[in-house]
Amino acid sequence: MFDLPCPLFTGLTMLICLSPRISLLLVTTLWILLPISYIAMEEPSNSNHPNHNPKSFKEIPYSPLNESNSSADDSRTRLSVIEMLSLLWQTEPLFIGLFISNFSKQLLVSGVMTTMAFPNDSVTPRNQYLLYVLASGTGDLIGRPYLGYLCYCGIADKFAIRKPWFLSMLNVFIVIFMVFVSWFRFGFLSHLYAASAVPLLNTLLAGIVFVNTFQFAGEDLGVVKRRFCIAFLTGALWAANLAVALIGLIVEYQLREHCEYTFEDVACFTRSPTPWDPSSSCVL
């Protein structure tokens, strides 16, 4: 949900052709989805009825532990400093893989694809970048919940990846490749839709890394230890976003400056300097 506002804003302004002001107001209402999601995940109200017969373990209502058991559990399962350090060391490969994958995903869209403009295409450079953002959002929509999709076919276990960090290397390769494409302007990737497939693939891989990282973090460990591992992994997400915020501007500036200096008849930037205009800013 944290990556939804940008693609949604893109779709509202480019496809539905709403003004940025109205689109931004609509996007700010996304917080309403949070309580709705929690309500939807609650058990049905009749699950506590005495005549209700649960048909599966998912329909059995949750009953909290009493106060005495809960305090005993807390004291018995509290992690020591040595245990925490040990868990950090065990989770480090997953942390690094998640950091690299999320870093590559964000850097590609915000620092490299911004310089991939095609002046001879029917779509304006501004809308070209919006297509890149939509492609990236589509990759997230497919990649992150892919195990949930496969559960309906009963084959999720066959496609789960217990060591997802190796997919992060593919993310790095894609970013490096696109840096060279932007720098040298390779001819075989000189079409808008071919270029849009790159952020889609990159974000798809990042989504697969994301879901499998949290799926197998602290596997075969106790609840408290696994909870600690998952909490530690969330730091990889904000750390990657912070790194991209610092490095992305430098990468984009260098690629754009080299393009403007080397290629005279090539559009080097996808962001339009003019205000939003329905006649030129909408695809449909």
N, C-alpha and C positions, 0 to 999 in steps of 0.2 A: 504493500500500500504506500510505502514511502516513496517509491519510484513512479507512482501513478500520476501525480499532478502535472508533470511536464508533458508526457504524451497526451493526456487529456486536454490540456491547454492548447497543444498543437492541433489536435483534431478539431476543437471548437473553432479556432481562428482560421484554419486552412480549409477544412472540409465543410463544416456547417456555416462558416463565414460570419461568425459572431465577432464583434469588436473585442480587442484585448481587454478593455475595461469590464465588459459583461462576462467574458470568459474567466477572468481572474476572480470575479465575484462568485461565479458558479464553482470554481475549483476550491475556493475557501470554505465551501460548505461540505467538503469531504469528511470533515471531522464527525459529521452526523453518522457516517458509516460505522464508526467505532462502537457506540452503544448498540446500534442495530445488529452488528456482528455478534456482540456478546449475548444479546437477547436470542438471536437465532441459534446460538450454540447451547443455550440452556436446555435442560431436559423438559419434555412435555409436562404440563401441569398435572395430567392424570397419572403420571408415573408413580406418585406416592399413594394412589388410591389403593385400599386394601384388596380390591378385586382385580387389580391390574396384574397380569402375569407377564413378566418380562420374557421376550422372545430371544434376546441375545444379551451378552454381557454389557453392551453399550447402553441398554435401557435400564440398567440397575442404578437407582439413585445413589448419589454420593453421600456418605455419612461421615462427618468429621470425627477425628479422634478426640477423646475427652482430654481435659486439661492435664491430668496426671500423666497419661501416656505420652502426650505431645512434649511435655517438659523433659521426660525421661529420654525420649528419642533425641531431643536437641543436645542434651549433655553427652549422650552416647555416640553421636555421629558428628560432633564438632571436629573440624579439620585442624590439624596442627600445622605449624609453619613448614615443617619438613614435608608433610603430605601435600600442601599447596605447591611448594616448589617442585615436587615430583610430578604433580599433575600439569603444571605449566610446561615442564620439559616434555612430557608425553604428548601434550596438545600442540606443541610448537610447530610441527609440520603442517597440521591443519590450519593453524593461525597464519603461517606464512603463505600457504596456498590460497587461502581466502583473501588475504590482503593483496596479493599479486593479481588475482583474478578481478577483484573489484576495482583495483587501481587501473588495470588495463582497460576495463570496460568504460570507466568514467573518462579516462584520458583520451580514448579513441573518439568518443562523441563530442567532448567539450574542447579538445585541443588539436585534433588531427582532422576530423571530418569537417570542421569549420573552414578548412582551406581547400576542400574538394568541391569546387564550383565548376559548372559546365555552362559557358555563356551561350552556346549554340542550341541548347535544349529549350523546348517549349515551356518548361517550368522555370520560373525565375530563381536566381540564386537563393533568395530568402526562403522560398518554399522548398528548395532542394534540401536545405538544412532541416526543415521541418519534417521532410520525408525520412531523413536519417534518424531523427528523434523517434518518429513513429515506428520505424524498423527496429530500433533499439527497444522500445516498449513492447513490441510484439515478441521479441526474443525473450524478454522477461516473463511475458504472459505464458509462453510455452515452456521455458526452461525451469523456472522455479517450482511449478506444481506438476512437473512431468511424472513424478512417481504417483501422484494422486490420479492422474489420467490412466496410468498403466494398472492401477489397482482395480479398475473396473474390468480389465481384461484378465486379472489374476496373474500378471507376469511382472509385477513391480520388483520382486526380489531378484529376478534375473537381470534387471537393468540397473540395480543399485550399485553404486561405486564406493567401495570402502576406503579407497585412497584417491580422493578426488583432486588432490593437489597436482597430479601430473597433467590434468587438463589446463591448469593455470599456465603451463608452458606454451600451450597452444594459443592462449590469450596473448601472451607476450609476443609470440611469433606474428600474430595478426597485426598487433600494434606496430611492431618494427617494420613489417611489410608495407603497411599503409603510410608510414613515415617516408619510406623510400618512394612509394607511388606519388605522394604529394611533392616530394623533393625533385624527382626526375620526370614526373608526368608520363608514366608508362602508357602506351597507346592501347594495350589490351584491356585496360580498366578505365576507359574514357567515356563510359555511359553512366547516366544517373542511376538507373535501376541495378546495374551491376555493382556500382559503388554502394547502393543501399543494402545489398545483401551482406556486405561485410559487417556493419554494426549489428545486424540481425543475428548472424552466426556468432559473433563475439559475445553478445549479450546472452545468447542461448547457452553457450558454454559456461559463462559466468553464473547463470541461473542453476545449471546442473551442479557446479561446484558448491554453490551456496546451500542448496537443499541437502546434498549428501554430506557436507561438512557438519551441519547441525544434526543430521540424522544419526551419524556414527560417532559424534563427539562423546567421549567417556563411555564407549560401548563396554558392556560387561562389568561396569563399575556400579557402585551404589547410587542411590538417588541424589544424595548430597554431593558426592564427587562429580557426578555427571552434570548437576546443576552448576557447579563451580566451573567446569570446563566450558559449558555453553556460555556462561556469563563472560568468561575470558575471551571467547571467540568474537563476541559482539564488538570488542575493541578493534578488531581488524577492519570492520566496516567504516567506523568514523575515522580511523587512522588513515585509511586509503583515501577517503574523501578530502581530508585535510591535506594530504600529500598532493593530490591532483589539483586542489585549489592553489597551491604554491608553484607547482611545476607546469601545470597546463598553460598558464599565460605565457611562460617562456617558450614552450614548444610551439604554441600557436604563432607567437610573434616571429620566431625564427623561420618557420615554414612560410608564413605570409611574406615576410621581407625578402626571402630568397626567391619566391615566385614572382613578386613584382619586379625584382631586379633582373631576373633571367628571362622571363617569358612576357612579351609585350602584349600578345593577343589572347591571353588566358585570364579568366576571372579567378582571382586568388582568394576571395573571401565570400562566404555565404550569407553574411549578415548585412541586411540592407541598411544604408544610412538614412533612408527616407521613412516617414511615418507609415503606419499601417493603412492600406488603401484597398477596399474591396475589389476594385477592378484589376489590381495586380498582385494582391496577396492571397487570393482564394483560388484553389485549384478547380473546385466544382462551381 
